[in-house]
Amino acid sequence: MSNLAFGIINFPSKHIKVEGLEDYRPIAAFSFLGRYRVIDFPISNMSNSGIDRIHIYVNNNPRSISEHIGSGRHYNINSKRGKLQLLFPKYNDPDSLYNTDIQSYLENMAIIDRTYNPYVVIAPSYMVFKQDYDALLLTHMNSGADITMLYHKVDNAKEYYLSSNVLNLNKQKGVLSITQNLGNTKDKNIFMDTYVMSKELFVSLVKEANKTSSLYTMMDIINDKCSELDIRGVAHKGFFAALTTLKEYFDASRQLLDIKEANDLISADWPIYTKTTDSCPAHYYDGAQVKNSMIANGCLIEGTVENSVLGRNVHVKKGAVVKDSVILAYTLIDENVHVENTVVDKWCRLTHKKEIISPPDHLGYVKRNDTI
């Protein structure tokens, strides 16, 4: 049924900024679990749901995301009738007032008009979760709602999701309003930046938002329409992460070291597609010790790795210790270096400073291509 819908994968609002990592690439291009990029999850959700015409909006630093997606063939998109399109806004400065989703849609309205699908599914590029959009579209159509919005109920909103928005619902799951999470209560319905609506309504909302204010977003215009339109929330179940801070990225990565959590997100019947990188399997030398970690292919492990995620071609030398950390690809951890509670970006060499240890409540970050 999802061939009735085309997909839009949108960039996050400009108030979201992941310190360090986002200086070099958009959140969609972040390495995740050693072998994936964050963008692989929304594209795979749509591909697995039968949506094969997908518009991906990129608002800054497009090189890494363009290189990773390429032709899109690795996402199992039907090339005869489907297509992945990268679309770029005129105002590509992420700090520009005019860099909004509405402005991006307007600039690409000719492409939207040419799509034949009567419905649209809009999903975020900075959240990680599994969702069957075919089932969500069927729920939307059967309900008769104008707009269906996906949310995830959490009980830790005082500490997490502080850059996310909240759906305020009535007893019938009707959306009363959308507000920012202020961290004042622990139980919240976190909005997953996911909408289902007809293409006709989508286009009319884009035009009305632009007429109302040049700075309006899709969320702004929908929030204005809560009393006029039939807007309903649908609860999401399973693993969910919003990567809006370095800590949330770190915690989501390490949460998936739990095999039950990982199997909920990635399974044989719901694969996560990604660009293939052919290299040899990880090599574990005599004396190496690895506990509760994800080690990508191409790694060389001579030392100790605990409760950590290592990207491709990371070398942990003899006597080195990596604990409670996320190490991105092509990094060298030299002999007797101890790394703990730290995110290390790509192409780093940790060799002279022997202790790189941060407190658990204040993560360390080593910038890309740095030598320490």
Secondary structure per residue as TSV (DSSP state, phi and psi in degrees):
chain	resnum	aa	ss	phi	psi
A	1	M	-	360.0	-24.1
A	2	S	G	-70.0	-5.9
A	3	N	G	-69.4	-6.0
A	4	L	G	-75.8	-13.8
A	5	A	E	-122.3	146.5
A	6	F	E	-104.8	160.7
A	7	G	E	-110.2	146.1
A	8	I	E	-124.9	126.3
A	9	I	E	-110.3	116.4
A	10	N	E	-105.0	156.2
A	11	F	-	-80.9	158.0
A	12	P	-	-72.2	160.6
A	13	S	-	-64.4	156.3
A	14	K	T	-71.4	-10.6
A	15	H	T	-80.2	-7.7
A	16	I	-	-90.5	125.7
A	17	K	-	-147.1	116.3
A	18	V	-	-90.9	111.6
A	19	E	T	-60.0	140.0
A	20	G	T	82.2	-74.8
A	21	L	G	-57.9	-39.2
A	22	E	G	-77.8	-5.0
A	23	D	G	-67.3	-20.8
A	24	Y	T	-114.2	-18.6
A	25	R	S	-162.1	157.0
A	26	P	-	-68.2	160.9
A	27	I	G	-56.9	-36.0
A	28	A	G	-56.5	-27.5
A	29	A	G	-95.8	4.0
A	30	F	-	-60.7	138.6
A	31	S	E	-66.9	140.9
A	32	F	E	-142.2	126.7
A	33	L	T	60.3	27.0
A	34	G	T	86.2	-36.4
A	35	R	T	-122.4	-16.5
A	36	Y	E	-101.5	168.2
A	37	R	E	-112.9	154.5
A	38	V	T	-58.5	-35.7
A	39	I	T	-62.6	-22.0
A	40	D	H	-62.0	-29.7
A	41	F	H	-73.4	-51.5
A	42	P	H	-65.1	-36.3
A	43	I	H	-65.9	-43.5
A	44	S	H	-65.0	-38.4
A	45	N	H	-57.7	-44.6
A	46	M	H	-69.7	-42.8
A	47	S	H	-62.0	-45.7
A	48	N	H	-65.6	-23.5
A	49	S	T	-89.2	-0.1
A	50	G	T	90.5	5.7
A	51	I	-	-85.9	115.9
A	52	D	-	-121.6	12.6
A	53	R	E	-124.7	109.0
A	54	I	E	-131.1	129.5
A	55	H	E	-102.6	125.3
A	56	I	E	-114.7	117.2
A	57	Y	E	-95.3	131.0
A	58	V	-	-125.5	125.9
A	59	N	-	-109.6	-3.2
A	60	N	S	-165.0	156.2
A	61	N	-	42.5	63.8
A	62	P	-	-78.1	-12.9
A	63	R	H	-56.9	-50.5
A	64	S	H	-66.4	-39.1
A	65	I	H	-71.9	-37.1
A	66	S	H	-65.5	-42.0
A	67	E	H	-64.2	-40.0
A	68	H	H	-70.9	-43.6
A	69	I	H	-73.4	-40.9
A	70	G	T	55.0	-132.0
A	71	S	T	-77.9	-15.1
A	72	G	S	83.8	6.1
A	73	R	G	-63.2	-29.9
A	74	H	G	-73.5	-4.9
A	75	Y	G	-94.3	9.6
A	76	N	T	61.5	35.2
A	77	I	-	-83.4	134.4
A	78	N	-	-65.0	107.4
A	79	S	T	-73.1	-15.2
A	80	K	T	-76.8	-35.7
A	81	R	T	-126.6	-12.5
A	82	G	-	-98.9	168.5
A	83	K	E	-166.6	138.5
A	84	L	E	-102.4	128.6
A	85	Q	E	-126.4	125.7
A	86	L	E	-88.0	126.5
A	87	L	E	-123.1	140.2
A	88	F	-	-123.5	138.4
A	89	P	-	-78.9	159.6
A	90	K	S	-65.6	-43.0
A	91	Y	-	-92.5	86.8
A	92	N	-	-90.3	7.9
A	93	D	-	-79.9	115.6
A	94	P	T	-61.7	-18.5
A	95	D	T	-93.6	-1.8
A	96	S	-	-68.0	139.3
A	97	L	T	-59.7	-31.1
A	98	Y	T	-89.3	2.1
A	99	N	-	-85.3	78.3
A	100	T	-	-121.0	163.0
A	101	D	H	-64.2	-36.4
A	102	I	H	-61.6	-44.8
A	103	Q	H	-63.0	-37.6
A	104	S	H	-64.8	-42.4
A	105	Y	H	-63.5	-42.2
A	106	L	H	-61.9	-42.3
A	107	E	H	-68.0	-20.9
A	108	N	T	-115.5	23.1
A	109	M	H	-63.4	-30.3
A	110	A	H	-61.9	-38.3
A	111	I	H	-70.1	-41.3
A	112	I	H	-62.5	-42.2
A	113	D	H	-61.5	-30.7
A	114	R	H	-79.7	-12.7
A	115	T	-	-73.0	137.8
A	116	Y	-	-90.7	-10.2
A	117	N	-	-72.0	134.6
A	118	P	S	-79.1	-12.0
A	119	Y	E	-124.6	160.2
A	120	V	E	-130.8	139.6
A	121	V	E	-114.7	121.2
A	122	I	E	-107.9	128.0
A	123	A	E	-132.1	157.9
A	124	P	E	-87.0	158.9
A	125	S	S	-102.8	4.9
A	126	Y	S	-122.5	12.0
A	127	M	E	-119.5	150.0
A	128	V	E	-119.2	118.6
A	129	F	E	-166.0	168.7
A	130	K	-	-109.3	131.8
A	131	Q	-	-149.3	128.5
A	132	D	-	-84.8	103.3
A	133	Y	H	-75.5	-19.8
A	134	D	H	-64.2	-45.5
A	135	A	H	-66.7	-38.6
A	136	L	H	-66.4	-39.3
A	137	L	H	-65.0	-40.3
A	138	L	H	-63.7	-42.4
A	139	T	H	-59.9	-43.0
A	140	H	H	-62.1	-47.3
A	141	M	H	-66.1	-41.3
A	142	N	H	-69.4	-27.7
A	143	S	H	-77.0	-25.1
A	144	G	T	77.6	9.0
A	145	A	-	-69.8	156.2
A	146	D	S	-76.7	-41.9
A	147	I	E	-138.3	136.9
A	148	T	E	-114.5	134.1
A	149	M	E	-124.5	137.1
A	150	L	E	-94.0	138.4
A	151	Y	E	-140.4	162.1
A	152	H	E	-128.0	123.5
A	153	K	E	-81.4	125.9
A	154	V	E	-125.6	160.9
A	155	D	S	-121.3	18.4
A	156	N	-	-131.3	34.1
A	157	A	T	-72.4	-10.1
A	158	K	T	-73.5	-30.2
A	159	E	T	-104.8	-28.6
A	160	Y	S	-121.9	169.4
A	161	Y	-	61.4	29.8
A	162	L	T	-74.4	-13.2
A	163	S	T	-101.5	6.2
A	164	S	S	-98.2	170.5
A	165	N	E	-109.5	162.3
A	166	V	E	-123.3	138.6
A	167	L	E	-91.8	124.7
A	168	N	E	-96.1	117.5
A	169	L	E	-114.3	151.8
A	170	N	-	-89.0	-176.4
A	171	K	T	-66.1	-22.7
A	172	Q	T	-93.6	14.0
A	173	K	-	67.9	18.8
A	174	G	B	-75.3	141.3
A	175	V	E	-83.6	118.3
A	176	L	E	-87.1	-37.4
A	177	S	E	-168.9	167.0
A	178	I	E	-121.7	123.6
A	179	T	E	-131.6	163.8
A	180	Q	E	-77.8	144.8
A	181	N	-	-74.0	113.5
A	182	L	-	-93.7	0.3
A	183	G	S	70.9	22.5
A	184	N	S	-89.4	-19.8
A	185	T	-	-136.9	156.5
A	186	K	S	-82.8	-29.8
A	187	D	-	-94.4	118.4
A	188	K	E	-144.3	153.8
A	189	N	E	-98.6	94.8
A	190	I	E	-74.4	122.7
A	191	F	E	-71.8	130.6
A	192	M	E	-95.3	20.2
A	193	D	E	52.3	34.4
A	194	T	E	-122.7	125.7
A	195	Y	E	-127.3	149.6
A	196	V	E	-129.1	130.4
A	197	M	E	-160.7	171.4
A	198	S	E	-72.2	151.2
A	199	K	H	-60.7	-38.3
A	200	E	H	-60.5	-45.9
A	201	L	H	-66.5	-40.4
A	202	F	H	-56.8	-49.5
A	203	V	H	-62.8	-41.4
A	204	S	H	-66.3	-36.3
A	205	L	H	-68.7	-38.2
A	206	V	H	-60.1	-46.6
A	207	K	H	-68.1	-38.4
A	208	E	H	-69.3	-38.1
A	209	A	H	-62.4	-43.2
A	210	N	H	-65.2	-36.8
A	211	K	H	-69.7	-33.2
A	212	T	H	-72.6	-46.9
A	213	S	-	-160.9	138.2
A	214	S	T	-67.2	-14.2
A	215	L	T	-104.7	2.7
A	216	Y	-	-68.6	148.0
A	217	T	-	-110.5	171.8
A	218	M	H	-60.3	-39.0
A	219	M	H	-63.8	-37.2
A	220	D	H	-62.3	-47.6
A	221	I	H	-70.2	-35.1
A	222	I	H	-68.9	-37.4
A	223	N	H	-60.9	-38.1
A	224	D	H	-64.8	-27.7
A	225	K	T	-95.6	5.3
A	226	C	T	-59.4	-31.6
A	227	S	T	-87.4	-12.1
A	228	E	T	-102.0	-38.9
A	229	L	S	-102.1	160.1
A	230	D	-	-87.2	98.9
A	231	I	E	-115.8	124.4
A	232	R	E	-124.7	147.5
A	233	G	E	-98.4	143.2
A	234	V	E	-123.8	130.6
A	235	A	E	-79.0	136.7
A	236	H	-	-96.3	141.7
A	237	K	-	-118.9	147.0
A	238	G	S	109.6	-167.8
A	239	F	-	-64.8	138.3
A	240	F	E	-150.0	132.3
A	241	A	E	-141.0	134.6
A	242	A	E	-108.4	115.2
A	243	L	-	-91.5	73.1
A	244	T	-	-104.6	-8.9
A	245	T	S	-141.7	164.6
A	246	L	H	-61.6	-38.4
A	247	K	H	-66.0	-41.1
A	248	E	H	-66.4	-36.3
A	249	Y	H	-62.8	-46.6
A	250	F	H	-63.2	-48.1
A	251	D	H	-65.9	-38.5
A	252	A	H	-63.9	-41.6
A	253	S	H	-61.1	-46.0
A	254	R	H	-76.9	-26.3
A	255	Q	H	-62.2	-33.4
A	256	L	T	-80.4	3.4
A	257	L	T	-70.5	-19.0
A	258	D	S	-74.1	119.5
A	259	I	H	-62.2	-32.1
A	260	K	H	-66.5	-42.2
A	261	E	H	-64.4	-44.1
A	262	A	H	-64.0	-41.3
A	263	N	H	-68.7	-26.9
A	264	D	H	-69.3	-32.7
A	265	L	H	-87.5	-39.8
A	266	I	S	-127.4	123.7
A	267	S	B	-146.1	167.9
A	268	A	T	-61.8	-32.5
A	269	D	T	-90.4	-0.6
A	270	W	B	-143.3	70.0
A	271	P	-	-70.5	151.1
A	272	I	-	-103.4	112.5
A	273	Y	-	-81.5	148.6
A	274	T	-	-155.8	167.8
A	275	K	-	-68.2	130.4
A	276	T	-	-76.2	132.1
A	277	T	-	-124.2	105.2
A	278	D	-	-79.7	122.7
A	279	S	-	-158.0	171.2
A	280	C	-	-71.2	159.5
A	281	P	-	-63.9	163.1
A	282	A	-	-60.2	143.9
A	283	H	E	-114.3	122.4
A	284	Y	E	-107.5	117.0
A	285	Y	-	-83.8	164.8
A	286	D	T	-57.2	131.8
A	287	G	T	93.6	-10.8
A	288	A	-	-68.2	144.2
A	289	Q	E	-131.5	122.6
A	290	V	E	-130.5	126.4
A	291	K	E	-132.5	130.6
A	292	N	S	47.8	55.1
A	293	S	-	-138.9	159.6
A	294	M	E	-109.0	121.9
A	295	I	E	-118.9	119.1
A	296	A	-	-78.7	167.0
A	297	N	T	-66.4	153.4
A	298	G	T	86.3	-5.7
A	299	C	-	-75.5	149.6
A	300	L	E	-119.4	116.0
A	301	I	E	-115.6	110.7
A	302	E	-	-109.6	-23.9
A	303	G	S	-102.9	-140.7
A	304	T	E	-117.0	134.1
A	305	V	E	-131.4	124.0
A	306	E	E	-133.9	134.5
A	307	N	S	50.0	45.7
A	308	S	-	-137.0	164.0
A	309	V	E	-120.3	124.5
A	310	L	E	-115.7	128.2
A	311	G	-	-76.3	-174.8
A	312	R	T	-66.1	142.9
A	313	N	T	59.4	36.3
A	314	V	-	-87.3	136.1
A	315	H	E	-114.3	114.8
A	316	V	E	-105.6	107.4
A	317	K	-	-79.3	172.6
A	318	K	T	-58.2	132.8
A	319	G	T	82.9	-9.9
A	320	A	-	-76.9	150.4
A	321	V	E	-128.7	125.3
A	322	V	E	-117.4	117.7
A	323	K	E	-135.5	132.0
A	324	D	S	50.8	51.5
A	325	S	-	-140.8	163.9
A	326	V	E	-121.2	118.4
A	327	I	E	-114.1	118.6
A	328	L	-	-82.8	173.7
A	329	A	S	-61.5	153.5
A	330	Y	S	62.2	33.8
A	331	T	-	-103.3	142.3
A	332	L	E	-106.8	124.1
A	333	I	E	-106.8	104.4
A	334	D	-	-75.2	174.3
A	335	E	T	-55.5	132.6
A	336	N	T	64.9	16.5
A	337	V	-	-85.6	135.4
A	338	H	E	-114.4	117.1
A	339	V	E	-115.0	129.4
A	340	E	E	-148.8	137.1
A	341	N	S	53.8	50.6
A	342	T	E	-141.4	143.5
A	343	V	E	-103.5	121.5
A	344	V	E	-110.7	121.2
A	345	D	-	-75.2	177.8
A	346	K	T	-66.8	153.1
A	347	W	T	63.0	28.8
A	348	C	-	-90.9	155.8
A	349	R	E	-126.4	109.0
A	350	L	E	-101.5	100.1
A	351	T	-	-134.5	-41.2
A	352	H	S	-89.1	-45.0
A	353	K	-	-81.3	119.6
A	354	K	S	-86.7	-18.3
A	355	E	E	-125.3	115.8
A	356	I	E	-122.1	82.0
A	357	I	E	-124.0	127.9
A	358	S	-	-118.9	154.7
A	359	P	-	-68.4	149.7
A	360	P	T	-58.7	-28.9
A	361	D	T	-91.8	4.4
A	362	H	S	-147.2	82.5
A	363	L	-	-60.1	147.2
A	364	G	E	-90.2	154.6
A	365	Y	E	-137.9	127.8
A	366	V	E	-105.7	121.1
A	367	K	-	-71.1	159.6
A	368	R	T	-60.2	138.9
A	369	N	T	65.7	23.9
A	370	D	-	-91.8	155.0
A	371	T	B	-119.4	129.1
A	372	I	-	-125.1	360.0
